[in-house]
Amino acid sequence: MIRIDNINLPPDYTTEDIKKHIDKLLKHNEYTDLKIVRRSVDARKKDNVHYNVSAEVKLKGNEEKLVRFVNNKNVTLTKPKKYSFPYQFSEQYSKQFSEQLFDDSTEQKIGKKSESALSESKIYRPVIIGAGPAGYFAATVLAENGFRPVLFERGRAVEERKKDVETFWETGKLSPESNVSFGEGGAGTFSDGKLNTGNKDKDGIFKYINETFYRFGADESVTYDSKPHIGTDRLTTIIKNMRENIIKNGGEIHFESCLKDIEKCDDYYVLNLDVLKDPEDLELDAVKADIKHREIIEIKAREVILSIGHSARDTFKMLYEKGFLMEQKPFAIGLRIEHPRDMINAAQYGPKYKDLFPTADYKLTYHASNERAVFSFCMCPGGYVVNASSEEGCMTVNGMSESKRDSANSNSALVVNILPEDIPGDDPLDAVEFQRSLEKRFYEAGKGCIPLQRFEDFEKGVKTVQIGAFSPCIKGKFVLSELKSCLPEYAADAIIEGIRYFSSKIEDFDNGDALLSGIESRTSSPVRIIRNEKFEAPEHPGIYPCGEGAGYAGGITSAAADGIRCAEKLAEKILERCRS
């Protein structure tokens, strides 16, 4: 393949414009398979904002010879990195070990006390806990390669979860197991679906992840945009499609099934799950058929991927008590800030181009005088601030955008790094309690609603009594409040200083009417579950702490990649057992 970089294009470019540029560079040699591989907006010069595109083509002829002949630094030979899952549970093993690995006579029976969910065989089906990006990508690669995973998710399927979340935003009635943090798709389902990552794609796994999202319904632009995003409105369909694919390929998915305990028994584990029984199994009359009945069931497994998410605080506690090694890890806390979308567009693109490109984003960092790092996080162009609470009596917010990114405001978290000395106590779970204590303050400040304040009032430390030049774009109820006293002093001071500095990068960023809400406390997991070079918990071989909740990822793409890596290790271990 030949790669052509630095193709500069106007906002209304067409495929023909790309072809003309390539024809000129390649001296009109014939080529096929034109494909855009990267696209970004170059807004460094406000009088000439344009797209910068890279494309690949397949030449009809000697590509190496042509590249030497063209002699242009923007024309190079390339060998695209293509990820593929390295293990397959082949037909050979299926025939030889079918009764040992998958005993169809003892299929999983949720809610049946007398029957185990897995067979009493030598090798059990791999189990995955959690249906976020890490869990679903692990399940996808395992299912598509013959390993028939069984996945359990404490929350509900995305269709039901969406209704629960909308009910919460409208009424304030929280479903502790089905909300913005818990349920099919994970926390990222209600956070725009950003797929960018700061890590290098050494083996093509990030490209594979984006192409998988495209395969299940995302716009093709996620495969080449420098900052790809899906949109909350599209994610629900994509996640449903992923679920159906996992099931079609022999996997199982069970919702409303929360992990409560793990016990080591000889050379396997017994997992206790609190599950919602199917009303058909309860032998109730028609009047009572909608009554929910929960029951603890036992699941046997030798290999388990723990992709529990960064908000599974009860699960962290259980794992710690069971002897899983944990440590505190860096995280951040802060507030959401809202500005009019048009203001951010004009600042980033200039008045000439502000309406001609996709809604503008930004990425800002600052080192405050008190030695704290202040930075933007999870920026949502044309988006909403959302109530992302998952515990009664606690308030936390997040940001989300739909695919068109066309709400009136753009918002971002402005967060401050938390240091080990900020956490009272050395216990890893003390970091969780630190988060929770702040969330309680903000819950009280908003009387159960999202507390909101103008920046000018925040700086003065006085309660906002009237919204200024623009209204908030918020999903969930909000009240005008005072936020400064709810934050640690070092965090509030650093945020104020940061906002003032960011105004030198984005004009009017420190406008007194800019709206602040909080608390943004779930930037990442505050703990890390230790694992070894095999990705296993050292004291619990066969258990794979995975993804953002385990402390090994920070966003959809990195979590999905970690899920795939854990699936590789798990699959390798199963095949080793088969060969022995």
N, C-alpha and C positions, 0 to 999 in steps of 0.2 A: 504494500500500500504506500501511497505518497501522501504526505501531510502538508497542507498549505496553511501557514499561520498568518496572523495580522491582516486579515481581510476586513477592511474598514467599510462599513455600510451605513446608509441613512436609516432613520427609524422606520420607514415604510418599504424597506428592501423586499425583493422577491428572490426566488431561487434563480431566476435568470440573471440577476445582478451578481450572484455568487459565481455562476457559470462563466460570465463574461470576464470576471477577475481571474479565474483559474485558466481559462483559455489563453488569456494574454501571457500569464506566467509560464504556462507549459507549451507555449508556441503552437497552440491549437492542435496538439496531439490528442488522439482519441482516448477517452477514458470512460469508465462505468462506475457504478456503485457510489455516487456522490453522497456523502453523509456529513452532516455537521457534527463535530465532536466537542466543541466548546463555544460558548457565546457569553459575552459580558458587555456591559455598558461602560464606555470610556467617557467620563464626565469631567476630566481634568481641565479642559478648556471649555468654558461655558458658551463660547460662540461657535463651537464645533463639537457638540455631543454626538456620539455615534456608537454603533455596535462594533465590537471587535470579535471576529469570528475565525475559528479554525475549522478546516474541513479535511476529509480524507477521500481519496479516489483510487480506483484501481486502473492502472494504465494498460492499454493494449499495446504491449511492446516491452522493451527492456527498461524497467523502472530505474535501476541503478545507473544505467548509461544516461538516461534523460536527466536525472538529478545532477549528475556531473556536468552535463551540457548546459543546463539552465543556470547553474552556479549562483543560486540565490539563497540567502540564509533562511528565508521563509519557506523554502521548498526542501523537504527532507524525506528520506525513507523512514518508514515506521512499521513496527510490528505490534499491533494492538494487543494489550494484555487482556487475556480472557480467563476469567475464573471458572473453574468447574469443581464440583464436590469430588474429592479424591477417592471416596469409598462407595461401594455398592454391596447391598445384601443380595447377592446373585441368586439365580435360580438353582445353581448347584448347592448352595448352602440352604436355600429354602427347602429343598427336597430332603437333604440329609438331616436337617435340624428342625424341621417344621414342628414336630411335636414338642421339642424342647423349647423352641423360641415362641411359637404362637400356637397355642392349643385352642382351636376354634370351638371346642366343646365346652370351654369355660370362659366364654367371652365376658367382657365387663358387664356387670349387673349393678348399676347404681341403685342404692337403696335396698338391696337384698342382703339381709344380715347373714344368711347361711352360705352365701357364695362369695368367693374372693373375686376381685376385679381382674386379677391376673392368674395365670395357671401356676401350678406347683412345679413348674419345669426348671431345668437347669439354667436357662437363660430367659429372663423376662423381657417384655417389651420396654423400650426406653420411655421414661416418664419425664414430662416437662411441667414445671409449675410456673404459671404466668403466661398470659397471652398478649404481652406487649411486643415491641419490635424484636427483642432478643428471642423470646419464646416462639413467636410465629415464624421467624426466619430459620430458627433451629428446626422447628417442626416441618417447614417446607422442604428443606434440603434432605432431612431424614425420610420423610414420606416419599418424596420423588425418587429416592434411591433405595426403596424397598425395606426400610427399617420400621415402618408402621408405629410411629410414636403415639403415646397417649398423653394428652395435654389437659391440665386442670386449671381453671381460672376462677378466682374468687368472685369476680363481678359477673355481669350479665352480657349476653350477646349484644353486638353494637346497635342493632335496631332498637332493642329494649333499653339499652344504656342511654341512647340519645334521648329517648322520651323521659327517662329519669332525670337526666341533666337539665333538660328544658323545664321540667316541673320544678326542680330545685331553683333554677334561676327565676322562675315566675313566682313561686310561693315561699321559697326559703326552706322547704321541707327536704332535709338531706337524707339520702339513702346511703348509709355508711359503706355498703359493698358495691354500689353502682353509682359512680359520680365521675368527675373530671379526672380523678387519679386512678380509679379502679374500674376494670371492665375490659372487654375485648378491644384490643388495639393499644392499650396502655395510655399513659398520660399524653403522649404525642398526638392522639386522635383529636384532642381539642386544643391543639396548639399549632395550627397552620400546616404542619407536615413539612417542616424544613429538612432538607436532605443534604445540606452542606456540612463539611467537616474540615477541620484544620489539618488532619493527618494526610500523609501522602499515600496514594493508592499504588503500593508497590506491586501487588499481584492481581490487580483488577477487581478486587472484591467489592469496593465501593461502586464501581461501574456496574457490576453484577446486581447489586442491591437496587440501584436506580432503574436498571432495565427490568428488574422483577416488578417494581412498582408500576412501570409502564405496561408490562405484560398483563397486570391485573386491573388496569383502568386509568392510570395517571396520564396526563398529557405528555406527548413525546418530548417536550422541552426539558423534562426532568433528566433526560439522558445526556443533555449537553449544556444546559445553563450553568454558569459558574456558581450561582446560588439557587439551586433548584428548590421549588416548593410545590406542594400538591394542593393544599387548601382543605380546611376542615370539612367542607361540604362534600368533597370528593372522597375523602379518606374512608368514610363509612361504607361506601360501595366497594372500594378497593379491599378493605379488610374482610368484608363478607365474601368477596371472590377468593381471597387467600384461604379463608376457612373452608370453603367448598372444595378447593383444590387439595388441601390437606386430607380431607375426608375421602375424596375421590381416589386418592393414592394410598388408601389403607390406614390413614391415621384416625384418631378419635379425639374429639374435643368436648369437654364437659364444663359447663358454666356453673356459677353459684356453688363452687366447690373450693373451700378455703383450707389450706394446709394448716393443721393445728399441732402436729407432733411428728417427730422422726425417731424411730427406735432401731438400733442395730441388732440384728438377729443372725448369728452365724455369719454367712457370707452374703446376706442380703439385708435390705431395709424394709421396715414396715412403716408406711406413711399413714397417719390418721388424718382424714379430711372431713370437715363439716360440710355436708352436701344438702342441697334441696332435693327432697324426694319428688319423683314424678307423681302427681295426684292420682294417676291410674293405678299406682302401686299401693295406694293407701286404703282401698276398699271403702271409700266414703260415699255417701249418697250424693245426689246431684247438687243439693243445697250447700254441702260442705266441700265440694270438689275444688274450690279455689283457695282453701286454707293451706298455708305454707307449712310444711313439716320438715324439719331438719334432722339429720341423723349423722353420727360419726361412722364412717366406713373405713376399712383397712385396705391399703393398696400395697402389694409387694413389688419391689423393684431392686435391681442391682445397679442401674445407672439412672441418675436423676439430674436434670438441668434445673437449677434454681434461678429462674429469671423473674424475681419477685417484685421488681420496681422500687423506686426510691421512697415510696410512701408507706411501705408495708412494715410499719413500726412494730406491730404485734408479732410479726414473723421474725423480725430482727431479734426481739426479746426471747422468743422461743429458741431460736438457733443458738443464741449466746448461752442460754441456760443448758443447752444440750452439748456444750463444749466446742462449738464452732469458733475458731480463732477469728477475732475481729480487731480492728484498729480504727481510731478516728482518722478522717481524711479531710483535706481542704474542701471548703464549700463557701458559699457567699449568701448574703441576705441584702435586701434593699426594698425599693419601691418601683412601681410602674409609673412612667411619665407619658402623658398624652399631649400631642400637638396637632393642629389641623393638618390634614394630609397635604393640602395645597401648599402650605408653608414649607413642609419638608421637601416636597417636589421642587419648588422654586429654589430652595437653598441648594439642593443637590444637582439639579440640571440647569438652573438659570431660567429666567422668565420666557425665553424663546422656545425652550424644549420641555417645559414642565408638564405639558399635557401629551407629549408625543411618545413617551417611554413608559414601561411598567412602573407602577407606584414605587417611589424611591425608598431605599432602606439606608441604614447607616451603621457604622461600627465605631465606637468611641472608647478611648481608654485615657486614664489620667492617674498620676501618682500624687496623692494629696500630701499636704504639709505634715500631717500626722502619720505619714508612712503607710497609709492605706491605699490599696489599689481600688480605683472606681472604674467600672466598665459597663457598657451596655451589653445586654444579654437577651436572647430570644426576641429580637426586634420584629415587630409585626406591622408591616406597611399596610395602610388602609384596613386596620383590624379593630379588635375589641379587647378590652380588659375583661377577664372572666373570673367569677368566683369559683376557685378550684379547691374549696375545702373538702376534706375527707373525714374529719373528726368533729363531733359535736363540741361546741364551745371553742372552736379554733377557726381562725380566718387565714386563708392564704389565697393569693391571686396569681393568675397566669395571663398570657396573652394569646390570641388566636386571630387568624385571618382566613377568610374564605378564598376560593380560587381566584376570583376577580380582584381581590384586595381593594375594594371600592367603598369601604365605610368612610365617614367624614374625617376620622382621625387616624393617625399613625401612633403606635405606642411601642415602648421598649421598657424592659427592666433596667434600672440603674442599681447595680449591686456593689457591695463592698466585701472584700475578702475577710474571712474569719480565720483567726490564728488559733493554734492549740491553747495558748494561754488565755484566750477569751472564754474557754469552756470551763465551768466550775467542775472539778473532778477529773480523774484519769480514766474512768470507765468508758469504753467506747460508746455505750448507750447514753452517756451524759450529753453527747452532741445532739442526740435526738431530743432529749429533754430541753436543751437550749432552744432548739427550733420551736418546740411546742410552747414554751413559756412566752416567746415573742408572739406566736400566733394567738395565744389567749389574750394578750394585751390588745391586739388589733381587733379581735372579736368584740371585746368590751368597748373599745373606742367607737366601733360602728354599730354597737347594740345588735350584733348578729348580721349586719349588712356590711358591704364594702365601705370602709371609711375613706373619704375623698377630701382633698385639700388643694387650694391654689398654691403655687410655688412661693409667691410673695408672702402668704400667710405662714407657710411652712418655715420659711427663713426667719420670720419674726417670732415663731412659736405661739401664734394665736389661732383660734378656731376659725375656719372659713364659714361665713354666714351667707354668702351669695356667690354663685358661679359667675365668672367674668365673661370674656369675649366669645367663648365657645363652650358647648356642652360636651359632657363625656360620652364616649361610646362604650357602654358597659353591658355585659350579660350578667344579670343578677341585680338585686336591689342594692342601692347605695345611699349613704347619708353624708352630709357635710360634717367634717370633724377636724380634729387636731392630731397630727401624726408624729411630730418631732419627738414628743416625750415618750412615744411608744418604742422608739429605737434606742439602742445603745448610743451614748453621746458621740463616740468616735465614728459611728456609721452615719449619723445625721450630719455631723460636721463635714465629713468627706463627701457626702452626696451634694451638699450645698456648694462646696468648693468645686466639685466636678461639674455641676450644672453651669456655674459661672464660666469655667474654662471651656466647656463644650460650645458655648456661644461664640467662641472665636473660630470654631470649625463649622458650625451651622448657625447662620444668622438668626438671632432672636430665640435661640434655644432656651435662654434664661428669662423668657417673657414671664411676667408676674402671674399671668392667667394660665400658664401651663398647669396641667392637672396631675396631681400625685395621688396614688392609692396603694394600699398594701395589705399584707406584707408579701413580698416575693421571697419566700423562704425555701422553696423546693428546687433550687437551681440544680442541685445534684444530691446524691446520697451523702449524708454526713459520716457514714461508716463504710469500711471496706471489709468484706469477708475474705480472709486470707486463702489463697490457693497456690499450688505449686506449679512446676513447669509443665505438668500434665493437665493443668487447669482444674485439678481436684482439690477439695478441702483436705489438708494434710492428715487430719485425724479421722476423715470420713472418705476413704477411697471410693470412687464411683459417684460421688456428689460433686456437681460442677457449679459453683457460684458464678453467676453470669449476668452481664448487662449492667445497666445503670444502678439498679438497686444494690448489687453486690459491690459496686464501686469501681467498675471497669469500663465505663462508657459515660458519655455526656451528650445525649441526643439520639435521634432516631437512627441515623446511619451508623454511628459507632456502636450502638446497642445491637443493631441487626448484625453487624460484622462480628461482634463478640459472640452472639448466639450461634453463628455459623462456625466459628472457631471451636466453641465448646462441642457442637455437634460433630465436628471432625474427630475430636479426641474421644468422644463417646463411641462413635462408629468404629474407630480403630480398636477400641477395647473389646467391643462385642465381637468383631471379626477375629481378634486374637483368641477369644474364648472358643469360637467356632472351630478354629484350626487346631486347637488343643484337644 
